[in-house]
């Protein structure tokens, strides 16, 4: 398997990660060695994300990984522990209050954005791309992207100077997921808004807001 199709079709890459996650969950369920259902789901999601990321690597990088087979289990354990620690810290410092499901969530701006400002976008925002990539691979023209950005319909993250990149996870069939404009209206700082969108929301039973927006048309955020 090569990363060519992933680079051409980011949406298919997400579908690939989800498919891997489902298969991992099935395997763990059949084995019966992991009885915690939450752990099974989490393992599937992590495995899917890692598989999709590896598929994007250059052949030389993949061959380099192959030379480290004996060390991979230990490295994977350290990676998961670091991931869990960061997720726990992020969860505890994300104040969110929600109404009952169906009435939407009351989005509260995140406190302490200094950490996000100091980090590279690529280190926390997931896969991002510039306008050229979006035009060539998703068919989104620069004028349309600029219009979405001005109207607050799409999340644009500044990476230095006046350059912006766009998280790929916000697009569905070449368009921003519905509801992003409402999130940005309540939380105008794009970094804070995207951090909330891609993190588990306690008021939404730990679900990921951007995934909910992508799969439920017309969802209300209660803003």
N, C-alpha and C positions, 0 to 999 in steps of 0.2 A: 504494500500500500504506500502511496506517495501522498504528499500534501498538496498536489496540484489542484485537485477538485475543491479542496477546502479554501485555497486562496481565491479561486474563481467564484465560489458560492458560499459566503459566510453563513447564510441561513441554513444551508445544508449541513454545514459544520455543526451547528447547534443541534440539528436533528440527529446527527451522528452521535454526538455526546449523549443525547437523551436515550438513543437506542442502546448504547453501551451500558448506560446506567440501569436500564430495565433488565438487560441480560445478567448483569452482576447481581441484581436483587434476586432474580430467579435462581441463580446458582447458589447463593447464600441460603435462600429459603429451602432449597432441596437438600443441601448439606445438613441443615439443622444445627450447625455449630454456633450460629449467632442467633440468640433468642430475642435480643432487643430489636424490635421492629424499626425504631428510630435509627439504630446503628446500621441496619441493613439499607435503609433508604439513603442515609448519609454516605455509606460506602459506595453505593451505586453512583451517586452524584459526583463524588470526588473522582472515582475511576473514569467516569464518562468525560469529565473536564480534562483530566490528565491525558486520556487517550486522544481527545481532539487536539490538545496542545502538542502532543508528540507527533501527530500526523502532519503538523505544520513545519516541523523541523527539516532542515536541509539533510540530504543523505549522509554527509560527513558527520553531522551531529548525531544522527541515529546510529551510525557505526561506532561512534565514540561511546554512546550509551551501552551498546552491546558488549563493550570490553569491561563493563563494570557490573556484570550480572551478579557476582557474588556479594557485592556491596549494596545492591538495590533494596533488599528487604530492610536493612538498617536505615538507609537513607529515607525510605518511604515512611518508616515509623517516626523518624525525626520530623519529616515534613508534615505528617498528620498532627503530631503534637503541637507544632508551631501554628498550624492552621487552626486547631481547636482553641489554643490560647488566644490568638488574635481575634477569632470570632467571638469568644466569650467576653473579651475586653470591649470589643465593639458593641456587643449586645448590651452590656451593662452601662455604657455611656450614651445610649441612644434613647432619649426620653420621648416616648410616643404614647398618646392616649387615644382611645378609639371609642366610637359608639358601637352599638350592637351591629353585628354583620347584617348587611343589607341597607344600613343607613350610612355606611361609609366610614372612613377613618379621618380623625382630626389630626392632620399632619403638623407636627411641631418641629421647628428648625433644630438641627443638631447643634449641640454645644461643642466648643473647642475645635474649630476647623483648622487650627494651626498645623495639626498633623497632616491633614490632606494637602494643605498648601505646600508643605515641605517635601512631600513625596512626589515621585514621578507618576504621571497619570497612568502609565503602563503597569505600575506596580500595584494598583488597587482598583482600577476602573474596568478591568477586563479588556477584551480586544477592542481596539479603536482604529479608526482610519481617517484619512484626510479626504478632501473633496474629490481629488483625482481618482482615488480608489472607488469611492461611492459612485462616481459617474461611470467609470469603466465596468464595474462589476454589479452594481445594483440599478443602473440606469437612472440615477438621480442627478439631474443637471445642476450645475453650480448656481444658476439663478433660482431654481426651486429650493435648493439647500439654504441659500442666503435668505430667501423669503421665510422659510420655516424658522430659521434662526432669529430673524427680526421679530417674528410673531410669537416666539416662545413655544413653538410647537415641537422643537427638537432640542436635545441636550448637546451643547457644544462646550468642550473643555479646552481652556487655553493651555498651551504647552510652552509658552515663552514668546515674548514679543507679541505680535498680533496673530500668530498662527493658532488655529483651532483644530481639534480632532473630534470625532464623533463616535461614541460607543456603539458598536455594531448590534449589541443585544436589544437596542431600542427599536430596531426596524422590523416590520412585518410586511412581507411582499413589497419591499421598496418604499414603505411609508412609515413614519413614526407611529408607535403604538398610541391608541387613543387614551387621553387622560394625562399625557405628559405636560400639556399646556397648563392643566389645573395644578399639577405638582409644582411647576415652575412659578406659577402665580403666587403660591403660598410660600415657596422657598426659592427666591430669585437667584441665589448663589448656585450656579450649575454644579459645582463640586459637591456641595451639601445635598442638593437635590438628587444627584446620581448616586451618592453614597447611600441615601435612604432607599432609593429605588432598587438597588442591587443587594441590600442587606436583609436578613430575616427580620420581619416586623413583629414584635411581641403582640401588638394589638390585632394582628392578622393571623394569629395562631402560628407565628413563625414562618409564614409564607413570604415569598419574595415579591414585593409590589410590582416590579416590572413584568414578571411572568404572569401575574394576575391581569395586568393591563393588556398584555399581548394575547391572552386567551379568552378574555371576557369583554366583548364589545359593549361599549356604553357604560362600563363600570363607573360608579360614582365614588369619588374620594372624599365626599362630604365637605368640600371647600366652598 
